[in-house]
């Protein structure tokens, strides 16, 4: 884990038990199950095999209706992300936070799911930066058996009937691994996983944030004036009408009273027009006025990462007008990433977190993983001197969806 997280992570490790999540999830998912009502249901055959440190393979066979037959590889990180996200949805968890003097709704702006390793085992901890908590020393909340039972009872109030099962399975695609895992986590499996593992939250005070826009001397990037670049572009892409443009961050220009759709900006000296703005994802899409003259040197990518969580500890690249070609290491992410899709309308600026590798002027730059997928776009970092420095990146899938680009 990154050295920058040492202050808080040392606290999470202190007297914290560690679990073998791979074994727990494998044992929970393995077996033959019958789901549904009316004296029948779907007969689900599941065979789970370990594949590497954090990856498991699941064979799914819905024998009764042949809705799905296939095999998927699932990262344990994804399963834990889905489980944590379900926990956060419950009124039982909201009540727990209120008992600790913390509101639940809009105050949960920054939360990290952090895999903490010790020996061969991993403990998945939520680090919650909360505006209602002001002390410099973090504290840990461990979900006890009582709250776990309340969560299980709330999430699974009754057995799903046969018609509901059929409706759910029609939405499942093997290409969307998170939806397959979400289906597989029925009451019995969810209960076993949550009861066999330690679920803990480390609460820490809300950080001072530095947004990354500025006016560096290097003549690259994007700005209102042709030679005044204040932030970085993310990706060069085409919209649904096949018009060429690029993504920008919104916060760099939001302070301008006359900024909006139709505003002229300059990308490396080329004029572009703001075509769409999405405040929620802190992003804009600008279309080049003369695409023939604005073909910026760029490399093809595989589009936004989707349906899976990021990978902890992965070294990713970005290109900012201040930092140049640089590396950032993924440290944590919003646990709702593999679970809640942009189409749902429930997204609250999902973010990936990394080492504090960005600098003023890098806002909007794209974070690329080792498989050439876009993970996120630079948004902000913690202020200088903050004991837990990190950089935040807006989840890329949200930006691509908001502007209908590819």
Secondary structure, DSSP 4 states (H G I P E B T S, - for coil): --GGGHHHHHHHHTT---B-HHHHHHHHH-EEEEE-STT--EEEEEEEEE-SSSEEEEEEEETTT---EEEEEEEHHHHHHHHHHHHHHSHHHHHHHHHTT---TTT--EEEEEEEEETTEEEEEEEEEETT---SS-EEEE--HHHHHHHHHHHTSS---HHHHHHHHHT--TT-HHHHHHHH--HHHHHHHHHHS--EEEEEEPPPEEE-----SSS-SEESBTTB--B----EEEBTT--EEEEEESTTTTT-TT-STT-EEEETTEEEEEEEEETTTTEEEEEETTGGG----------B--SS---TT-EEEEEETTTEEEEEEEEEE-TTTTTS-GGGS-----EEEE-S---TT-TTPEEE-TTS-EEEEEEEEEPTT-TT--EEEEEHHHHHHHHTB-
